[in-house]
């Protein structure tokens, strides 16, 4: 029995209930019979699903070397297109989507998911899930998880991007001892072309260096990192 209350009296509705074919929505209503004995046209009420699109049972994140492994489990899903993995880096003020995992659509069976990140810089990394419906509606799922990547206590200099370098490339470096660090570019004759970065580096902190090829002739160059704990050199080929 569905009963509605207003300021005048209780109005009682009939007991007829219809369930939609897919079982996701119910309809109830009948003619109105109030306590005064009057009969009038009734109303029909559509009752939709009350649960969230995804019933998330567990969401975890753990460190695996220099990467993070995320795992989550759902108990049921409704029109779930995908999950988006969002990441907040140690030096970032907001989250960014770093990956997508396809959902199971609509199911009442438990589902398990897993996502592994690329290598992460030292520091505190935060992860969260955003669930996306088939119609594009988004919902945040679960509480953010934290993974801490310990500092590397070694001297490293790495290049990223494609080679040979046509317009620009990025280098990353870390030191294993606090102190001044200089990254400079040298030509094939060993002559210093320019200083790319000069910084008072801290142990285990990652630093980036941007190198543009503007003003450089095509050919072979060397990038050298000099720090209190030693020297690292990487070869770079410029092809303009």
C-alpha positions in Angstrom: 0.0 0.0 0.0 1.3 3.4 -0.9 0.2 6.2 1.4 0.7 9.9 0.8 0.1 12.5 3.5 -0.9 16.1 3.1 -2.2 18.8 5.4 -5.8 17.7 5.0 -5.9 14.0 5.3 -4.2 10.7 4.4 -4.8 9.5 0.9 -4.4 5.8 0.2 -3.5 4.4 -3.2 -4.0 0.9 -4.6 -1.7 -2.0 -4.4 -1.0 -2.6 -8.1 2.7 -2.7 -8.9 4.3 -3.3 -12.3 8.0 -4.1 -12.9 9.7 -3.2 -16.2 10.9 -6.0 -18.4 14.6 -5.5 -17.4 13.7 -5.3 -13.7 15.3 -1.9 -13.3 12.1 0.2 -12.8 8.8 -0.3 -11.0 5.5 1.5 -11.5 2.8 1.8 -8.8 -0.5 3.6 -8.6 -4.3 3.4 -8.8 -7.4 5.5 -8.3 -7.4 7.6 -5.2 -9.6 6.7 -2.2 -9.3 9.2 0.6 -10.5 8.7 4.2 -13.6 10.8 3.4 -14.9 8.2 1.0 -14.3 10.3 -2.1 -12.8 8.7 -5.2 -10.8 10.5 -7.8 -8.2 9.9 -10.5 -5.1 8.3 -9.0 -1.5 8.8 -9.8 1.3 6.6 -11.2 4.7 6.6 -9.6 7.8 5.4 -11.4 10.4 4.0 -9.0 13.9 3.8 -10.5 16.9 2.0 -9.3 18.3 3.4 -6.1 21.8 1.9 -6.2 24.9 3.4 -7.8 26.0 2.3 -11.2 28.9 0.3 -9.6 28.9 -1.4 -6.3 32.6 -1.2 -5.4 33.8 -3.7 -2.8 37.5 -2.9 -2.6 40.1 -0.6 -4.1 43.8 -0.8 -3.2 47.1 0.5 -4.5 50.6 -0.9 -3.7 54.1 -0.1 -4.8 55.8 -2.5 -7.2 59.4 -1.4 -7.7 59.2 2.2 -9.1 55.6 1.7 -10.3 52.2 1.3 -8.6 49.7 -1.5 -9.0 46.0 -0.7 -8.5 43.4 -3.4 -8.0 39.7 -3.1 -7.4 36.6 -5.4 -7.2 33.0 -4.8 -7.9 30.0 -6.7 -6.7 27.6 -5.5 -9.4 27.6 -3.1 -12.3 24.9 -1.3 -14.3 25.6 0.3 -17.7 29.3 0.6 -16.7 31.4 1.6 -19.8 34.8 1.9 -18.2 36.9 3.1 -15.3 39.3 5.9 -15.6 42.4 5.8 -13.4 43.4 9.3 -12.1 46.7 10.2 -10.6 48.0 13.1 -8.6 51.8 13.4 -8.7 53.9 14.7 -5.7 54.3 18.1 -7.3 50.8 18.4 -8.8 47.8 20.3 -7.4 45.1 18.2 -9.3 44.4 14.8 -10.7 45.0 13.7 -14.3 43.7 10.7 -16.1 46.5 8.2 -16.8 44.6 5.2 -18.0 41.3 3.5 -18.8 40.0 0.0 -18.0 36.9 -1.3 -19.8 33.9 -2.1 -17.5 31.6 -5.1 -17.6 28.4 -3.2 -18.7 25.6 -4.6 -16.6 26.2 -7.6 -14.4 25.4 -8.9 -11.0 28.6 -11.1 -10.9 31.7 -9.9 -9.1 34.4 -8.4 -11.3 38.1 -7.9 -10.7 40.3 -5.2 -12.3 44.0 -4.3 -12.3 46.1 -1.4 -13.6 49.8 -0.9 -13.4 51.4 2.5 -13.8 54.6 3.4 -15.6 57.7 4.2 -13.5 57.0 6.9 -11.0 59.2 9.7 -9.5 60.0 9.6 -5.8 57.4 11.0 -3.5 53.8 10.6 -2.5 51.4 9.6 -5.3 47.6 9.6 -5.0 45.2 7.5 -7.1 41.5 7.5 -7.5 38.9 5.9 -9.8 36.3 7.6 -12.0 33.5 5.4 -13.3 31.9 6.3 -16.6 28.5 5.1 -17.7 27.5 4.1 -21.2 25.7 7.5 -21.5 28.8 9.4 -20.4 27.7 10.1 -16.8 30.7 10.0 -14.4 30.9 9.0 -10.8 33.9 8.8 -8.5 34.3 5.4 -7.0 36.1 4.6 -3.7 38.5 6.6 -1.6 41.8 7.9 -3.0 44.7 5.6 -2.4 48.3 6.6 -1.6 51.6 5.1 -2.8 54.9 6.4 -1.6 57.9 5.9 -3.9 61.2 6.1 -2.0 64.0 8.3 -3.2 66.7 6.8 -5.3 70.1 7.3 -3.7 72.1 7.2 -6.9 73.3 9.5 -9.6 71.2 9.2 -12.8 70.7 11.0 -16.1 68.1 9.8 -18.5 66.8 11.1 -21.8 63.1 10.8 -22.8 61.3 11.2 -26.1 62.3 10.0 -29.6 65.8 9.9 -31.1 67.3 11.4 -33.1 66.1 14.7 -31.7 64.4 17.1 -34.2 63.0 20.0 -32.2 63.2 19.3 -28.4 63.8 16.6 -25.8 63.6 16.3 -22.1 66.2 14.9 -19.7 65.7 13.8 -16.1 68.3 13.5 -13.4 68.8 12.7 -9.7 71.8 12.9 -7.4 72.7 10.8 -4.4 74.3 13.6 -2.5 73.0 17.2 -1.8 74.9 19.9 -3.6 75.3 21.9 -6.8 74.5 20.1 -10.0 75.2 21.3 -13.6 73.8 19.9 -16.8 75.6 21.1 -19.9 75.6 20.3 -23.6 78.9 19.6 -25.4 79.6 19.1 -29.1 81.5 16.2 -30.6 84.8 18.0 -30.1 84.2 18.2 -26.4 83.5 21.9 -26.4 80.8 23.2 -24.1 77.9 24.6 -26.2 75.6 25.8 -23.4 74.6 25.1 -19.8 71.1 23.6 -19.7 70.5 23.8 -15.9 72.3 24.7 -12.8 70.7 23.8 -9.5 71.3 23.1 -5.8 70.1 19.5 -6.0 68.7 17.4 -3.2 69.2 13.7 -2.8 66.6 11.6 -4.4 64.6 14.5 -5.9 63.9 14.3 -9.6 64.8 17.2 -11.8 63.9 17.9 -15.5 65.9 19.6 -18.2 64.5 20.8 -21.5 66.7 20.8 -24.5 65.7 22.6 -27.8 67.6 22.2 -31.0 67.2 25.8 -32.0 70.6 27.2 -33.1 72.1 23.7 -33.2 73.5 22.1 -36.3 72.7 18.5 -37.0 75.1 16.0 -35.5 76.2 14.3 -32.4 76.2 16.0 -29.0 76.8 15.0 -25.4 74.8 16.0 -22.3 76.9 15.9 -19.1 75.6 16.0 -15.5 78.2 17.1 -13.0 77.4 16.7 -9.3 79.3 16.2 -6.0 78.8 12.4 -6.2 80.1 12.1 -9.8 79.5 12.6 -13.5 77.0 11.1 -15.9 77.1 11.6 -19.7 74.5 10.8 -22.4 74.9 11.0 -26.2 72.2 12.8 -28.2 71.9 13.0 -32.0 70.3 16.1 -33.5 68.7 15.7 -36.9 67.0 18.9 -38.2 
